[in-house]
Amino acid sequence: MSPDNHWSPHSSASILLLVAGLEAWLNESTLLLAPYSPGLRKLANKHVAQKYQEIPMAVTGRSAAVSQEVLLVLKVRDEIAHFLPMTIEGIVPAWLGDLQARGLFITSPRPDVDYDFATKLGSYALAYWAWETVSQAVADFLEALGPLDLQAKALRLSAENFEGYRSLCGPNRLAEFDATQAT
């Protein structure tokens, strides 16, 4: 436990469900936006990053750029869902080293040892970052769609599902939260 991060046993599952929810929402958008672009439903079979870019392009001619942060969330999801015991240099795979440097993985308070990678994935800060990242991606996706009629309104209403994390304490306020919850 650190002042700005905690081990949270549900963090990994939260990230899995978050990305699954994003993909389901994007698939739903192909149905809701089908009147604007024939053949839009075919995009549902593409990778999350591809459909994220291509759905707005098919509907409005404006692409939603996939940020490096979104690509990192997808890599974290892949590590959780497709976990393989592996020998890696250090404890975190090189492709996620930036997240370790930012302090998003749980880290042992002891300087001589650290947690294994599976434990590090149970990080509150990591899950919170993933939710922030996907929430921003959804907002950017909707911005790329621009103003549309009734079908898009339904899509915008369901986008609010990606905002629920805002009611939780952010990692930067964990010390304050812990102080109020001490028993």
Contacts in CASP RR format, 6 or more apart in sequence:
PFRMAT RR
TARGET T0000
AUTHOR 0000-0000-0000
METHOD contacts of the structure
MODEL  1
MSPDNHWSPHSSASILLLVAGLEAWLNESTLLLAPYSPGLRKLANKHVAQ
KYQEIPMAVTGRSAAVSQEVLLVLKVRDEIAHFLPMTIEGIVPAWLGDLQ
ARGLFITSPRPDVDYDFATKLGSYALAYWAWETVSQAVADFLEALGPLDL
QAKALRLSAENFEGYRSLCGPNRLAEFDATQAT
1 7 0 8 1.000
1 109 0 8 1.000
2 106 0 8 1.000
2 107 0 8 1.000
2 109 0 8 1.000
3 174 0 8 1.000
3 175 0 8 1.000
4 125 0 8 1.000
4 171 0 8 1.000
4 172 0 8 1.000
4 174 0 8 1.000
4 175 0 8 1.000
5 103 0 8 1.000
5 104 0 8 1.000
5 106 0 8 1.000
5 107 0 8 1.000
5 123 0 8 1.000
5 124 0 8 1.000
5 125 0 8 1.000
5 171 0 8 1.000
5 174 0 8 1.000
6 106 0 8 1.000
6 123 0 8 1.000
6 124 0 8 1.000
6 174 0 8 1.000
7 106 0 8 1.000
7 119 0 8 1.000
7 122 0 8 1.000
7 123 0 8 1.000
7 124 0 8 1.000
8 122 0 8 1.000
8 123 0 8 1.000
8 124 0 8 1.000
8 127 0 8 1.000
9 122 0 8 1.000
10 127 0 8 1.000
11 121 0 8 1.000
11 122 0 8 1.000
11 123 0 8 1.000
11 124 0 8 1.000
11 126 0 8 1.000
11 127 0 8 1.000
12 80 0 8 1.000
12 121 0 8 1.000
12 122 0 8 1.000
12 127 0 8 1.000
14 127 0 8 1.000
14 130 0 8 1.000
14 131 0 8 1.000
15 73 0 8 1.000
15 76 0 8 1.000
15 77 0 8 1.000
15 80 0 8 1.000
15 121 0 8 1.000
15 126 0 8 1.000
15 127 0 8 1.000
15 130 0 8 1.000
16 77 0 8 1.000
16 80 0 8 1.000
16 81 0 8 1.000
18 73 0 8 1.000
18 130 0 8 1.000
18 131 0 8 1.000
18 134 0 8 1.000
18 162 0 8 1.000
19 48 0 8 1.000
19 73 0 8 1.000
19 74 0 8 1.000
19 77 0 8 1.000
19 130 0 8 1.000
19 134 0 8 1.000
21 161 0 8 1.000
22 48 0 8 1.000
22 134 0 8 1.000
22 137 0 8 1.000
22 138 0 8 1.000
22 162 0 8 1.000
23 48 0 8 1.000
23 51 0 8 1.000
25 138 0 8 1.000
25 155 0 8 1.000
25 158 0 8 1.000
25 159 0 8 1.000
25 161 0 8 1.000
25 162 0 8 1.000
26 44 0 8 1.000
26 48 0 8 1.000
26 51 0 8 1.000
26 52 0 8 1.000
26 55 0 8 1.000
26 141 0 8 1.000
27 44 0 8 1.000
27 51 0 8 1.000
28 155 0 8 1.000
28 158 0 8 1.000
29 55 0 8 1.000
29 155 0 8 1.000
30 40 0 8 1.000
30 41 0 8 1.000
30 43 0 8 1.000
30 44 0 8 1.000
30 51 0 8 1.000
30 55 0 8 1.000
31 41 0 8 1.000
32 151 0 8 1.000
32 152 0 8 1.000
32 154 0 8 1.000
32 155 0 8 1.000
33 40 0 8 1.000
33 55 0 8 1.000
33 59 0 8 1.000
33 145 0 8 1.000
33 148 0 8 1.000
33 151 0 8 1.000
33 152 0 8 1.000
33 155 0 8 1.000
34 40 0 8 1.000
34 41 0 8 1.000
35 151 0 8 1.000
36 58 0 8 1.000
36 59 0 8 1.000
36 60 0 8 1.000
36 148 0 8 1.000
36 151 0 8 1.000
37 58 0 8 1.000
37 59 0 8 1.000
39 58 0 8 1.000
40 55 0 8 1.000
40 58 0 8 1.000
40 59 0 8 1.000
43 50 0 8 1.000
43 51 0 8 1.000
43 54 0 8 1.000
43 55 0 8 1.000
43 58 0 8 1.000
44 51 0 8 1.000
46 54 0 8 1.000
48 74 0 8 1.000
49 66 0 8 1.000
49 70 0 8 1.000
49 71 0 8 1.000
49 74 0 8 1.000
52 64 0 8 1.000
52 66 0 8 1.000
52 70 0 8 1.000
52 137 0 8 1.000
52 141 0 8 1.000
53 63 0 8 1.000
53 64 0 8 1.000
53 65 0 8 1.000
53 66 0 8 1.000
54 63 0 8 1.000
55 64 0 8 1.000
55 141 0 8 1.000
56 62 0 8 1.000
56 63 0 8 1.000
56 64 0 8 1.000
56 141 0 8 1.000
56 144 0 8 1.000
56 145 0 8 1.000
57 63 0 8 1.000
59 145 0 8 1.000
59 148 0 8 1.000
60 144 0 8 1.000
60 145 0 8 1.000
60 146 0 8 1.000
62 144 0 8 1.000
62 145 0 8 1.000
62 146 0 8 1.000
63 144 0 8 1.000
64 137 0 8 1.000
64 140 0 8 1.000
64 141 0 8 1.000
64 143 0 8 1.000
64 144 0 8 1.000
65 140 0 8 1.000
66 137 0 8 1.000
67 133 0 8 1.000
67 136 0 8 1.000
67 137 0 8 1.000
67 140 0 8 1.000
69 133 0 8 1.000
69 136 0 8 1.000
69 137 0 8 1.000
70 133 0 8 1.000
70 134 0 8 1.000
70 137 0 8 1.000
72 96 0 8 1.000
72 98 0 8 1.000
72 99 0 8 1.000
72 133 0 8 1.000
73 130 0 8 1.000
73 133 0 8 1.000
73 134 0 8 1.000
75 95 0 8 1.000
75 96 0 8 1.000
76 96 0 8 1.000
76 99 0 8 1.000
76 121 0 8 1.000
76 126 0 8 1.000
76 130 0 8 1.000
79 93 0 8 1.000
79 96 0 8 1.000
79 117 0 8 1.000
79 121 0 8 1.000
80 121 0 8 1.000
83 118 0 8 1.000
86 93 0 8 1.000
88 94 0 8 1.000
88 117 0 8 1.000
91 100 0 8 1.000
91 114 0 8 1.000
91 115 0 8 1.000
91 116 0 8 1.000
91 117 0 8 1.000
91 120 0 8 1.000
92 99 0 8 1.000
92 100 0 8 1.000
92 105 0 8 1.000
92 117 0 8 1.000
92 120 0 8 1.000
93 117 0 8 1.000
96 105 0 8 1.000
99 105 0 8 1.000
99 126 0 8 1.000
99 129 0 8 1.000
100 107 0 8 1.000
100 120 0 8 1.000
103 125 0 8 1.000
104 123 0 8 1.000
104 125 0 8 1.000
104 126 0 8 1.000
104 129 0 8 1.000
105 120 0 8 1.000
105 121 0 8 1.000
105 123 0 8 1.000
105 125 0 8 1.000
105 126 0 8 1.000
106 115 0 8 1.000
106 119 0 8 1.000
106 120 0 8 1.000
106 122 0 8 1.000
106 123 0 8 1.000
106 124 0 8 1.000
106 125 0 8 1.000
106 126 0 8 1.000
107 114 0 8 1.000
107 115 0 8 1.000
107 120 0 8 1.000
108 114 0 8 1.000
108 115 0 8 1.000
114 120 0 8 1.000
124 171 0 8 1.000
124 174 0 8 1.000
125 171 0 8 1.000
128 165 0 8 1.000
128 168 0 8 1.000
128 170 0 8 1.000
128 171 0 8 1.000
129 171 0 8 1.000
131 162 0 8 1.000
131 164 0 8 1.000
131 165 0 8 1.000
132 165 0 8 1.000
134 162 0 8 1.000
135 162 0 8 1.000
135 163 0 8 1.000
135 165 0 8 1.000
135 166 0 8 1.000
138 159 0 8 1.000
138 162 0 8 1.000
139 159 0 8 1.000
142 155 0 8 1.000
142 156 0 8 1.000
142 159 0 8 1.000
145 152 0 8 1.000
145 155 0 8 1.000
146 152 0 8 1.000
169 176 0 8 1.000
169 177 0 8 1.000
END
